């Protein structure tokens, strides 16, 4: 090492991460900030593969940049990270997982941002690769300053950030070595709590988080009770740092929404009953201490119900709620005026006796649940007096005050934002004008509402999507009626004379029902126009494909 103080020390805690380690280290020595401004401290935590030898190879090749330490296995990344901090000399310190890698300009951009803003913590944009999930909300607002309480930062508590080393040493920040999972969270939470400023670099991908092919990242291999214990310690630590109130709630909402909710996912009903009770007991203690009304109301109804059932010790109802949703999808929504409730097991039951608020849909969009529960029951034609009427019966997963549900035939595709085949209409949008006859009645099994429609068709060339509209908790939702694997009526000719029309009920490539009408014998000029439109669409589609290919090639060359 030269006598000059490096701008940044990168800490790499290593345990059996070959061959990913090589790409990680290559991404560090190739940083645009330059090796003269960079120090890399890598600690081999008793690896049994070639990781230790790979570190020594890099240290031999870049002796002025690398410090490599070897130690017996400690069981987690905390101890090697702490040891690295003892020898770090940079103005800033940055932590990277040894199976991950950085964008070429990551450190240069983050150090520049820290110096410009006077920030003690800088969060660089992260993305997941190979199926690794990374929360993206924090990076949607562009480069900016944030706090722990007014942003999505609590959902990004990994230590993969740039920290001012003076802050770390002044407050003696270290990683708790007794936590096999989540040991970076107390460090990150306290650093952000004590930071004067926290900045975000959102316009450049700084960090690529890799999910290993065998999913052996430490995040993916802890058991239920270990995760519960670690989460409890993290929450208790946070409560000791931040006094009760909205600021503490802003942080702990993450742990109810993520860590604790993950303990009562689809695998929970298959666990041993005693283990189920232990999990519920642990969740109950944390909920009793920290689940305020503000935290509860900020959660989505699915997680809120599961946490509340666990808190009440209602193990059977919790297993039933999870199993039913896994098998049949989300429960029906109970509509009562401007309020809506998810009818999970235990809703308005004497046991466990939870308040309605637990089951209420509070400000969250429910289009995914509506789309999943909407079903086409019948589809056909009626042909009175030479006219043609499309008939349909559709079941929607709402009960109660659902009399305003209706069906329309709508021109134009659903917007791309309607990822589930449904969307919440903007406040200034109304459903299309009514046409035909609509009858609404409760389904006989009490799990939904059936909408019967008779819609007369006009003689014109057009494609019309079959859509259902329902009013839920003050919002109107538009749902594309699914038709995959449903029988469709045969195409029908109607009209007389020399200008008959043809109507067809089809299922498009997205699995949605579309009614298509057209002349059977269109004039030649119409055919020519249609041919030109098809050719234009093909040219546009080809141009889009070429643009996508070029973009992928450019991104690939940048990564190299």
RODO-2510 file (C-alpha; in nm, 4 decimals, decimal comma):
residues 560
     n   res          X          Y          Z
     1     x     0,0000     0,0000     0,0000
     2     x     0,1167     0,3536    -0,0708
     3     x     0,1221     0,6187     0,2014
     4     x    -0,1732     0,8020     0,0475
     5     x    -0,5125     0,7721     0,2197
     6     x    -0,7515     0,6006    -0,0203
     7     x    -1,0891     0,7556    -0,0900
     8     x    -1,2726     0,4301    -0,0269
     9     x    -1,2066     0,0955     0,1367
    10     x    -1,4117    -0,1892    -0,0060
    11     x    -1,4766    -0,4675     0,2454
    12     x    -1,5292    -0,8187     0,1085
    13     x    -1,6260    -1,0936     0,3535
    14     x    -1,5606    -1,4243     0,1757
    15     x    -1,6754    -1,7790     0,2370
    16     x    -1,6926    -2,0382    -0,0429
    17     x    -1,8118    -1,8088    -0,3210
    18     x    -1,6144    -1,9365    -0,6191
    19     x    -1,6594    -1,8927    -0,9119
    20     x    -1,8657    -1,5773    -0,8368
    21     x    -1,5771    -1,4308    -0,6374
    22     x    -1,3649    -1,3806    -0,9480
    23     x    -1,6245    -1,1594    -1,1167
    24     x    -1,6678    -0,9677    -0,7903
    25     x    -1,2951    -0,8922    -0,7629
    26     x    -1,2619    -0,8128    -1,1343
    27     x    -1,5411    -0,5563    -1,0967
    28     x    -1,3478    -0,3934    -0,8098
    29     x    -1,0062    -0,3626    -0,9723
    30     x    -1,1774    -0,2337    -1,2878
    31     x    -1,3499     0,0560    -1,1114
    32     x    -1,3272     0,3892    -1,2921
    33     x    -1,2278     0,5602    -0,9663
    34     x    -0,8807     0,4107    -1,0182
    35     x    -0,6797     0,1780    -0,7964
    36     x    -0,4770     0,4689    -0,6559
    37     x    -0,7931     0,5909    -0,4802
    38     x    -0,9050     0,2421    -0,3778
    39     x    -0,8288    -0,0030    -0,0970
    40     x    -0,9754    -0,3545    -0,0948
    41     x    -0,9797    -0,5487     0,2313
    42     x    -1,0902    -0,9083     0,1799
    43     x    -1,1284    -1,1493     0,4710
    44     x    -1,1429    -1,5223     0,3957
    45     x    -1,3673    -1,6709     0,6636
    46     x    -1,2250    -2,0233     0,6510
    47     x    -1,3324    -2,1088     0,2956
    48     x    -1,3010    -2,4738     0,1923
    49     x    -1,3118    -2,4092    -0,1831
    50     x    -1,0644    -2,2063    -0,3891
    51     x    -1,1817    -1,8688    -0,2543
    52     x    -0,8770    -1,8163    -0,0300
    53     x    -0,6342    -1,8961    -0,3117
    54     x    -0,8226    -1,6614    -0,5468
    55     x    -0,7886    -1,3783    -0,2959
    56     x    -0,4152    -1,4429    -0,2648
    57     x    -0,3825    -1,4403    -0,6446
    58     x    -0,5420    -1,0963    -0,6665
    59     x    -0,3336    -0,9677    -0,3740
    60     x    -0,0172    -1,0847    -0,5477
    61     x    -0,1228    -0,9169    -0,8717
    62     x    -0,2382    -0,5896    -0,7068
    63     x    -0,0246    -0,5572    -0,3910
    64     x    -0,0857    -0,1815    -0,3575
    65     x    -0,4624    -0,2295    -0,3595
    66     x    -0,5398    -0,5529    -0,1739
    67     x    -0,5169    -0,6540     0,1898
    68     x    -0,6123    -1,0199     0,2356
    69     x    -0,6726    -1,1726     0,5778
    70     x    -0,7426    -1,5389     0,6518
    71     x    -0,9247    -1,6672     0,9600
    72     x    -1,1107    -1,9725     1,0891
    73     x    -1,4746    -1,9913     0,9942
    74     x    -1,6939    -1,7735     1,2169
    75     x    -2,0338    -1,8830     1,0841
    76     x    -2,1405    -1,5587     0,9175
    77     x    -2,0287    -1,2359     0,7489
    78     x    -2,0276    -1,0230     1,0662
    79     x    -1,6919    -1,1283     1,2133
    80     x    -1,4910    -1,0947     0,8895
    81     x    -1,6552    -0,7578     0,8207
    82     x    -1,5607    -0,6363     1,1686
    83     x    -1,2030    -0,7538     1,1238
    84     x    -1,1820    -0,5671     0,7928
    85     x    -1,3026    -0,2473     0,9602
    86     x    -1,0127    -0,2685     1,2048
    87     x    -0,7595    -0,2333     0,9207
    88     x    -0,9567    -0,0080     0,6817
    89     x    -0,7981     0,3312     0,6068
    90     x    -1,0264     0,4897     0,3432
    91     x    -1,2275     0,8077     0,3919
    92     x    -1,5320     0,5960     0,3096
    93     x    -1,6014     0,2274     0,3523
    94     x    -1,8148     0,0178     0,1191
    95     x    -1,9360    -0,3382     0,1689
    96     x    -1,9944    -0,5873    -0,1119
    97     x    -2,1125    -0,9485    -0,1052
    98     x    -1,8414    -1,1732    -0,2459
    99     x    -2,0848    -1,3310    -0,4917
   100     x    -2,2018    -0,9906    -0,6246
   101     x    -2,0342    -0,7312    -0,8482
   102     x    -2,0337    -0,3573    -0,9179
   103     x    -2,1010    -0,1403    -1,2198
   104     x    -1,7786     0,0119    -1,3538
   105     x    -1,8485     0,3673    -1,2331
   106     x    -2,0156     0,2722    -0,9041
   107     x    -1,7521     0,3843    -0,6535
   108     x    -1,6571     0,6987    -0,8459
   109     x    -2,0190     0,8121    -0,8594
   110     x    -2,0958     0,7325    -0,4957
   111     x    -1,7818     0,9009    -0,3590
   112     x    -1,8524     1,2071    -0,5730
   113     x    -2,2107     1,2178    -0,4443
   114     x    -2,0951     1,1878    -0,0825
   115     x    -1,8415     1,4680    -0,1262
   116     x    -2,0868     1,6927    -0,3107
   117     x    -2,3723     1,6468    -0,0631
   118     x    -2,1676     1,6091     0,2523
   119     x    -2,3506     1,2772     0,2971
   120     x    -2,2518     1,0233     0,5615
   121     x    -2,4314     0,7419     0,3776
   122     x    -2,4802     0,6935     0,0021
   123     x    -2,7110     0,4286    -0,1402
   124     x    -2,6259     0,3247    -0,4962
   125     x    -2,8890     0,1709    -0,7188
   126     x    -2,9045    -0,2074    -0,6872
   127     x    -3,0599    -0,4674    -0,9160
   128     x    -3,0974    -0,8419    -0,8790
   129     x    -2,9666    -1,1013    -1,1223
   130     x    -3,0468    -1,4700    -1,1717
   131     x    -3,3811    -1,4201    -0,9979
   132     x    -3,2488    -1,2306    -0,6939
   133     x    -3,5126    -0,9905    -0,5640
   134     x    -3,4041    -0,6350    -0,4823
   135     x    -3,6582    -0,3753    -0,3684
   136     x    -3,6635    -0,0914    -0,6251
   137     x    -3,8901     0,1745    -0,4733
   138     x    -3,6001     0,3738    -0,3271
   139     x    -3,4493     0,4291    -0,6717
   140     x    -3,7607     0,5507    -0,8531
   141     x    -3,7349     0,9130    -0,7428
   142     x    -3,3959     0,9864    -0,9023
   143     x    -3,0819     1,1090    -0,7241
   144     x    -3,1840     1,2811    -0,4026
   145     x    -3,1478     1,3022    -0,0257
   146     x    -3,3629     1,0771     0,1931
   147     x    -3,4059     0,9821     0,5563
   148     x    -3,4832     0,6563     0,7266
   149     x    -3,8382     0,7760     0,7921
   150     x    -3,9676     0,9365     0,4705
   151     x    -3,8621     0,6879     0,2030
   152     x    -3,8324     0,3207     0,1128
   153     x    -3,4901     0,3050     0,2809
   154     x    -3,6169     0,0691     0,5557
   155     x    -3,6782    -0,1818     0,2756
   156     x    -3,3130    -0,1536     0,1673
   157     x    -3,1192    -0,2222     0,4879
   158     x    -2,8352    -0,4297     0,3447
   159     x    -2,4909    -0,2884     0,4242
   160     x    -2,4122    -0,2583     0,0521
   161     x    -2,3756     0,1176     0,0825
   162     x    -2,1042     0,3802     0,1082
   163     x    -2,0461     0,4903     0,4700
   164     x    -1,8260     0,7751     0,5895
   165     x    -1,5636     0,5930     0,7967
   166     x    -1,5443     0,8764     1,0475
   167     x    -1,9128     0,8138     1,1272
   168     x    -1,8453     0,4409     1,1672
   169     x    -1,5518     0,4911     1,4024
   170     x    -1,6976     0,7840     1,5976
   171     x    -2,0013     0,5759     1,6952
   172     x    -1,8062     0,2467     1,7096
   173     x    -2,0428     0,0832     1,4626
   174     x    -1,9828    -0,2896     1,4262
   175     x    -2,1795    -0,5939     1,3146
   176     x    -2,3369    -0,8165     1,5833
   177     x    -2,1619    -1,1516     1,5533
   178     x    -2,4404    -1,3506     1,7185
   179     x    -2,6842    -1,3064     1,4262
   180     x    -2,6497    -1,5692     1,1498
   181     x    -2,9027    -1,3739     0,9404
   182     x    -2,9490    -0,9993     0,9073
   183     x    -2,6341    -0,8978     1,0935
   184     x    -2,5952    -0,6020     0,8569
   185     x    -2,9287    -0,4483     0,9578
   186     x    -2,8350    -0,3104     1,3036
   187     x    -2,5192    -0,1568     1,1521
   188     x    -2,7113     0,0025     0,8640
   189     x    -3,0017     0,1206     1,0798
   190     x    -2,7752     0,2916     1,3333
   191     x    -2,5564     0,4459     1,0614
   192     x    -2,8641     0,5894     0,8902
   193     x    -3,0077     0,7001     1,2253
   194     x    -2,6893     0,8935     1,3084
   195     x    -2,6091     1,0202     0,9574
   196     x    -2,6299     1,3946     0,8897
   197     x    -2,7345     1,3250     0,5308
   198     x    -2,8231     1,0175     0,3261
   199     x    -2,7996     1,0425    -0,0519
   200     x    -2,9197     0,8120    -0,3292
   201     x    -2,7505     0,7460    -0,6649
   202     x    -3,0463     0,6285    -0,8708
   203     x    -2,9517     0,7046    -1,2304
   204     x    -2,6769     0,4417    -1,2572
   205     x    -2,6786     0,0733    -1,1607
   206     x    -2,4042     0,0525    -0,9015
   207     x    -2,4622    -0,2964    -0,7628
   208     x    -2,5595    -0,6315    -0,9134
   209     x    -2,6889    -0,8716    -0,6470
   210     x    -2,6480    -1,2310    -0,7642
   211     x    -2,8596    -1,5250    -0,6584
   212     x    -2,6345    -1,8270    -0,6835
   213     x    -2,7432    -2,1151    -0,9014
   214     x    -2,7802    -2,3363    -0,5930
   215     x    -2,9537    -2,0559    -0,3951
   216     x    -2,6879    -2,0974    -0,1247
   217     x    -2,6625    -1,7257    -0,0391
   218     x    -2,6905    -1,6973     0,3395
   219     x    -3,0210    -1,5092     0,3033
   220     x    -3,1758    -1,8201     0,1492
   221     x    -3,0639    -2,0901     0,3926
   222     x    -3,1711    -1,9953     0,7450
   223     x    -3,4451    -2,1944     0,9195
   224     x    -3,7682    -2,0483     1,0602
   225     x    -3,6681    -2,0172     1,4246
   226     x    -3,3274    -1,8733     1,3401
   227     x    -3,4900    -1,6060     1,1225
   228     x    -3,7451    -1,5345     1,3960
   229     x    -3,4764    -1,4927     1,6622
   230     x    -3,2642    -1,2670     1,4425
   231     x    -3,5636    -1,0545     1,3455
   232     x    -3,6613    -1,0168     1,7115
   233     x    -3,3116    -0,8982     1,8030
   234     x    -3,3073    -0,6503     1,5143
   235     x    -3,6497    -0,5105     1,6090
   236     x    -3,5552    -0,4831     1,9766
   237     x    -3,2299    -0,3098     1,8805
   238     x    -3,4213    -0,0625     1,6631
   239     x    -3,6692     0,0067     1,9428
   240     x    -3,3785     0,0839     2,1757
   241     x    -3,2381     0,3301     1,9235
   242     x    -3,5530     0,5095     1,8009
   243     x    -3,8201     0,6195     2,0464
   244     x    -4,1790     0,5026     1,9991
   245     x    -4,3766     0,6956     1,7401
   246     x    -4,4110     0,7391     1,3637
   247     x    -4,0335     0,7299     1,3023
   248     x    -3,9939     0,3928     1,4715
   249     x    -4,3074     0,2684     1,2916
   250     x    -4,1575     0,3672     0,9560
   251     x    -3,8649     0,1316     1,0174
   252     x    -4,0403    -0,1587     1,1897
   253     x    -4,3135    -0,1761     0,9250
   254     x    -4,0491    -0,3382     0,7079
   255     x    -3,9988    -0,6246     0,9564
   256     x    -4,3692    -0,7023     0,9866
   257     x    -4,4114    -0,6805     0,6093
   258     x    -4,1043    -0,8828     0,5160
   259     x    -3,9235    -1,0852     0,7798
   260     x    -4,2219    -1,1825     0,9961
   261     x    -4,4658    -1,2210     0,7064
   262     x    -4,2200    -1,4606     0,5381
   263     x    -4,2506    -1,6921     0,8381
   264     x    -4,6212    -1,7473     0,7620
   265     x    -4,6044    -1,8146     0,3901
   266     x    -4,7195    -2,1146     0,1869
   267     x    -4,4913    -2,3634     0,3657
   268     x    -4,6336    -2,2826     0,7107
   269     x    -4,9277    -2,5317     0,7054
   270     x    -4,6829    -2,8166     0,6394
   271     x    -4,4655    -2,7438     0,9419
   272     x    -4,4795    -2,9427     1,2641
   273     x    -4,7592    -2,8113     1,4879
   274     x    -4,5212    -2,7344     1,7750
   275     x    -4,3004    -2,5319     1,5389
   276     x    -4,6100    -2,3487     1,4155
   277     x    -4,6953    -2,2559     1,7752
   278     x    -4,3404    -2,1348     1,8425
   279     x    -4,3479    -1,9140     1,5344
   280     x    -4,6860    -1,7680     1,6290
   281     x    -4,5707    -1,7093     1,9857
   282     x    -4,2625    -1,5217     1,8650
   283     x    -4,4661    -1,3113     1,6238
   284     x    -4,7216    -1,2410     1,8982
   285     x    -4,4535    -1,1029     2,1310
   286     x    -4,3234    -0,8671     1,8639
   287     x    -4,6735    -0,7650     1,7562
   288     x    -4,7745    -0,6934     2,1147
   289     x    -4,4692    -0,4700     2,1547
   290     x    -4,4460    -0,2958     1,8173
   291     x    -4,7529    -0,3491     1,5954
   292     x    -4,9155    -0,0077     1,6300
   293     x    -5,2323     0,0914     1,4468
   294     x    -5,0177     0,2912     1,2048
   295     x    -4,8000    -0,0076     1,1181
   296     x    -5,1022    -0,2377     1,0909
   297     x    -5,2968    -0,0083     0,8605
   298     x    -4,9934     0,0451     0,6356
   299     x    -4,9696    -0,3292     0,5643
   300     x    -5,1543    -0,4994     0,2812
   301     x    -5,4558    -0,6993     0,3967
   302     x    -5,3053    -1,0401     0,3176
   303     x    -5,0019    -0,9937     0,5418
   304     x    -5,2015    -0,8011     0,8026
   305     x    -5,4469    -1,0884     0,8456
   306     x    -5,1742    -1,3503     0,8747
   307     x    -4,9793    -1,1497     1,1331
   308     x    -5,2992    -1,0840     1,3311
   309     x    -5,3975    -1,4535     1,3282
   310     x    -5,0477    -1,5464     1,4472
   311     x    -5,0656    -1,2798     1,7188
   312     x    -5,3980    -1,4253     1,8363
   313     x    -5,2508    -1,7770     1,8449
   314     x    -5,5146    -1,8898     1,5930
   315     x    -5,2916    -2,1548     1,4354
   316     x    -5,5742    -2,3518     1,2726
   317     x    -5,7336    -2,0421     1,1180
   318     x    -5,3919    -1,9248     0,9980
   319     x    -5,3221    -2,2601     0,8307
   320     x    -5,6687    -2,2527     0,6742
   321     x    -5,6196    -1,8987     0,5430
   322     x    -5,2842    -1,9839     0,3853
   323     x    -5,3966    -2,3185     0,2379
   324     x    -5,7202    -2,1758     0,0958
   325     x    -5,5384    -1,8894    -0,0728
   326     x    -5,2708    -2,1212    -0,2098
   327     x    -5,5330    -2,3551    -0,3558
   328     x    -5,8141    -2,1196    -0,4611
   329     x    -5,6542    -1,7749    -0,4817
   330     x    -5,7473    -1,4649    -0,2810
   331     x    -6,0775    -1,4720    -0,0872
   332     x    -6,3849    -1,2805    -0,2055
   333     x    -6,4194    -0,9157    -0,1108
   334     x    -6,7143    -0,8147     0,1051
   335     x    -6,8468    -0,4781    -0,0167
   336     x    -7,0279    -0,2628     0,2386
   337     x    -7,0837     0,0880     0,1062
   338     x    -6,7448     0,2535     0,0609
   339     x    -6,5658    -0,0132     0,2641
   340     x    -6,4370    -0,3535     0,1529
   341     x    -6,3137    -0,6514     0,3525
   342     x    -6,1191    -0,9603     0,2492
   343     x    -6,3209    -1,2606     0,3684
   344     x    -6,0354    -1,4666     0,5094
   345     x    -6,1072    -1,7384     0,7678
   346     x    -6,1892    -1,5788     1,1017
   347     x    -6,3661    -1,2771     0,9503
   348     x    -6,6391    -1,1790     1,1981
   349     x    -6,6045    -1,5122     1,3785
   350     x    -6,6240    -1,5326     1,7562
   351     x    -6,2859    -1,7024     1,7500
   352     x    -6,0334    -1,5503     1,7100
   353     x    -6,2549    -1,2410     1,7435
   354     x    -6,0397    -1,0031     1,5418
   355     x    -6,1766    -0,6564     1,4607
   356     x    -6,3047    -0,5826     1,1098
   357     x    -6,0160    -0,3387     1,0617
   358     x    -5,7757    -0,6321     1,0331
   359     x    -5,9623    -0,7583     0,7243
   360     x    -6,0318    -0,4207     0,5666
   361     x    -5,8892    -0,3143     0,2322
   362     x    -5,7205     0,0154     0,3256
   363     x    -5,5962     0,2196     0,0349
   364     x    -5,4346    -0,0724    -0,1462
   365     x    -5,5176    -0,1696    -0,5062
   366     x    -5,6948    -0,5041    -0,5383
   367     x    -5,6839    -0,5563    -0,9141
   368     x    -5,4746    -0,8726    -0,8861
   369     x    -5,7303    -1,0367    -0,6548
   370     x    -6,0193    -0,9256    -0,8771
   371     x    -5,8512    -1,0563    -1,1910
   372     x    -5,7630    -1,3889    -1,0281
   373     x    -6,1213    -1,4482    -0,9131
   374     x    -6,3075    -1,3349    -1,2261
   375     x    -6,4455    -1,6234    -1,4328
   376     x    -6,6418    -1,6510    -1,7572
   377     x    -6,9336    -1,8875    -1,6952
   378     x    -7,1132    -1,8638    -2,0307
   379     x    -7,0701    -1,6904    -2,3659
   380     x    -7,3033    -1,6990    -2,6651
   381     x    -7,5259    -1,5254    -2,9231
   382     x    -7,8894    -1,4369    -2,9586
   383     x    -8,0282    -1,3283    -3,2948
   384     x    -8,3699    -1,1609    -3,2587
   385     x    -8,5273    -1,0003    -3,5686
   386     x    -8,2096    -1,0127    -3,7762
   387     x    -7,9995    -0,8370    -3,5126
   388     x    -7,7152    -0,9963    -3,3149
   389     x    -7,6771    -0,9854    -2,9370
   390     x    -7,3719    -1,1043    -2,7450
   391     x    -7,4606    -1,2769    -2,4177
   392     x    -7,2259    -1,3478    -2,1278
   393     x    -7,2351    -1,4551    -1,7673
   394     x    -6,9334    -1,3581    -1,5607
   395     x    -6,8563    -1,4301    -1,1978
   396     x    -6,6596    -1,1665    -1,0004
   397     x    -6,5121    -1,2310    -0,6522
   398     x    -6,7156    -0,9714    -0,4617
   399     x    -7,0176    -1,0125    -0,2340
   400     x    -7,2437    -0,7750    -0,0481
   401     x    -7,3151    -0,4359    -0,2059
   402     x    -7,2113    -0,5433    -0,5558
   403     x    -7,5221    -0,4304    -0,7428
   404     x    -7,3291    -0,1721    -0,9443
   405     x    -7,1167    -0,4370    -1,1157
   406     x    -7,1616    -0,4252    -1,4909
   407     x    -7,0239    -0,5529    -1,8221
   408     x    -6,9219    -0,3522    -2,1285
   409     x    -6,7711    -0,4177    -2,4707
   410     x    -6,4775    -0,1784    -2,5006
   411     x    -6,2675    -0,0753    -2,7977
   412     x    -5,8900    -0,0704    -2,7491
   413     x    -5,6467    -0,2824    -2,5523
   414     x    -5,5961    -0,2660    -2,1782
   415     x    -5,2961    -0,0437    -2,0916
   416     x    -4,9622    -0,2120    -2,0231
   417     x    -4,9915    -0,1040    -1,6605
   418     x    -5,2792    -0,3546    -1,6200
   419     x    -5,0334    -0,6369    -1,5602
   420     x    -5,2852    -0,8729    -1,4037
   421     x    -5,5564    -0,8123    -1,6620
   422     x    -5,7267    -0,5545    -1,4395
   423     x    -5,6697    -0,1974    -1,3315
   424     x    -5,7968     0,0692    -1,0976
   425     x    -5,9525     0,3421    -1,3108
   426     x    -5,8131     0,6932    -1,2651
   427     x    -6,0414     0,9180    -1,0613
   428     x    -6,1352     1,1198    -1,3709
   429     x    -6,2312     0,8169    -1,5797
   430     x    -6,5775     0,6620    -1,5967
   431     x    -6,6743     0,3223    -1,7404
   432     x    -6,8101     0,3335    -2,0985
   433     x    -7,1767     0,4250    -2,1452
   434     x    -7,4167     0,1381    -2,0704
   435     x    -7,5533    -0,0725    -2,3552
   436     x    -7,7956    -0,3648    -2,3524
   437     x    -7,9361    -0,5366    -2,0465
   438     x    -7,7406    -0,6131    -1,7293
   439     x    -7,8622    -0,8341    -1,4439
   440     x    -7,6611    -0,8774    -1,1217
   441     x    -7,7213    -1,1485    -0,8603
   442     x    -7,5341    -1,3235    -0,5823
   443     x    -7,3734    -1,6545    -0,6754
   444     x    -7,5479    -1,9545    -0,5210
   445     x    -7,2350    -2,0651    -0,3317
   446     x    -7,2033    -1,7216    -0,1690
   447     x    -6,8462    -1,6684    -0,2903
   448     x    -6,9103    -1,4088    -0,5596
   449     x    -7,1484    -1,2105    -0,7749
   450     x    -7,2717    -1,3085    -1,1208
   451     x    -7,3184    -1,0502    -1,3940
   452     x    -7,5510    -1,1464    -1,6816
   453     x    -7,5253    -0,9281    -1,9927
   454     x    -7,7078    -0,8995    -2,3273
   455     x    -7,5246    -0,6490    -2,5478
   456     x    -7,6481    -0,5746    -2,9048
   457     x    -7,3735    -0,5513    -3,1673
   458     x    -7,3412    -0,2791    -3,4282
   459     x    -7,2576    -0,3422    -3,7921
   460     x    -6,9008    -0,2174    -3,8065
   461     x    -6,5480    -0,3536    -3,8307
   462     x    -6,4096    -0,3491    -3,4801
   463     x    -6,2550    -0,5583    -3,2008
   464     x    -6,4144    -0,5109    -2,8582
   465     x    -6,2752    -0,6387    -2,5304
   466     x    -6,5207    -0,7906    -2,2842
   467     x    -6,4733    -0,6013    -1,9558
   468     x    -6,6373    -0,6083    -1,6158
   469     x    -6,6504    -0,3018    -1,3888
   470     x    -6,6869    -0,3229    -1,0106
   471     x    -6,6782    -0,0596    -0,7351
   472     x    -6,4514    -0,1470    -0,4389
   473     x    -6,3675     0,0777    -0,1409
   474     x    -6,4242     0,4025    -0,3283
   475     x    -6,2498     0,2975    -0,6500
   476     x    -6,3777     0,1564    -0,9788
   477     x    -6,1909    -0,1396    -1,1271
   478     x    -6,1867    -0,2549    -1,4873
   479     x    -6,1320    -0,6271    -1,5383
   480     x    -6,0647    -0,7960    -1,8716
   481     x    -6,2766    -1,1120    -1,8775
   482     x    -6,0485    -1,4169    -1,9109
   483     x    -6,1404    -1,6867    -2,1594
   484     x    -5,8504    -1,9300    -2,1636
   485     x    -5,9710    -2,2919    -2,1789
   486     x    -6,3341    -2,1725    -2,1937
   487     x    -6,5628    -2,2806    -2,4816
   488     x    -6,6397    -1,9960    -2,7224
   489     x    -6,9519    -1,9845    -2,9425
   490     x    -6,9100    -2,0459    -3,3144
   491     x    -6,8748    -1,7421    -3,5371
   492     x    -7,2112    -1,6025    -3,6445
   493     x    -7,3228    -1,4295    -3,9658
   494     x    -7,5906    -1,1623    -3,9431
   495     x    -7,7506    -0,9019    -4,1639
   496     x    -7,9175    -0,9560    -4,4977
   497     x    -7,8711    -0,8471    -4,8583
   498     x    -7,5353    -0,7955    -5,0209
   499     x    -7,3530    -0,6639    -4,7121
   500     x    -7,3626    -0,9291    -4,4354
   501     x    -7,1398    -0,9116    -4,1254
   502     x    -6,9580    -1,1801    -3,9319
   503     x    -6,9099    -1,1853    -3,5535
   504     x    -6,6661    -1,4022    -3,3597
   505     x    -6,5901    -1,4472    -2,9906
   506     x    -6,2190    -1,5191    -2,9605
   507     x    -5,9541    -1,5447    -2,6901
   508     x    -5,6533    -1,3244    -2,7662
   509     x    -5,2887    -1,4029    -2,6969
   510     x    -5,3251    -1,2652    -2,3422
   511     x    -5,6107    -1,5033    -2,2660
   512     x    -5,8810    -1,2336    -2,2737
   513     x    -6,2185    -1,2504    -2,4488
   514     x    -6,2590    -1,0256    -2,7519
   515     x    -6,5661    -0,9793    -2,9742
   516     x    -6,4668    -0,9164    -3,3356
   517     x    -6,7113    -0,7938    -3,6010
   518     x    -6,6403    -0,7257    -3,9701
   519     x    -6,7945    -0,7213    -4,3137
   520     x    -6,7868    -1,0560    -4,4870
   521     x    -6,7304    -0,8944    -4,8288
   522     x    -6,5499    -0,5627    -4,7741
   523     x    -6,4856    -0,3329    -5,0760
   524     x    -6,1450    -0,3595    -5,2426
   525     x    -6,0309    -0,0236    -5,1097
   526     x    -6,1005    -0,1448    -4,7555
   527     x    -5,8990    -0,4602    -4,8168
   528     x    -5,6116    -0,2512    -4,9493
   529     x    -5,6208    -0,0267    -4,6417
   530     x    -5,6207    -0,3299    -4,4148
   531     x    -5,3203    -0,4772    -4,6015
   532     x    -5,1301    -0,1497    -4,5611
   533     x    -5,2049    -0,1404    -4,1885
   534     x    -5,0822    -0,4993    -4,1456
   535     x    -4,7615    -0,4185    -4,3362
   536     x    -4,7046    -0,1090    -4,1200
   537     x    -4,7501    -0,3155    -3,8037
   538     x    -4,4951    -0,5701    -3,9287
   539     x    -4,2415    -0,2958    -4,0040
   540     x    -4,2974    -0,1384    -3,6608
   541     x    -4,2629    -0,4760    -3,4874
   542     x    -3,9402    -0,5534    -3,6751
   543     x    -3,7964    -0,2108    -3,5875
   544     x    -3,8797    -0,2667    -3,2202
   545     x    -3,7072    -0,6070    -3,2230
   546     x    -3,3941    -0,4623    -3,3866
   547     x    -3,3866    -0,1781    -3,1331
   548     x    -3,4116    -0,4295    -2,8478
   549     x    -3,1292    -0,6417    -2,9921
   550     x    -2,9027    -0,3365    -3,0342
   551     x    -2,9796    -0,2214    -2,6799
   552     x    -2,8884    -0,5639    -2,5368
   553     x    -2,5627    -0,5653    -2,7340
   554     x    -2,4724    -0,2161    -2,6066
   555     x    -2,5475    -0,3132    -2,2460
   556     x    -2,3425    -0,6296    -2,2872
   557     x    -2,0426    -0,4383    -2,4214
   558     x    -2,0641    -0,1908    -2,1290
   559     x    -2,0604    -0,4764    -1,8783
   560     x    -1,7449    -0,6129    -2,0422
***
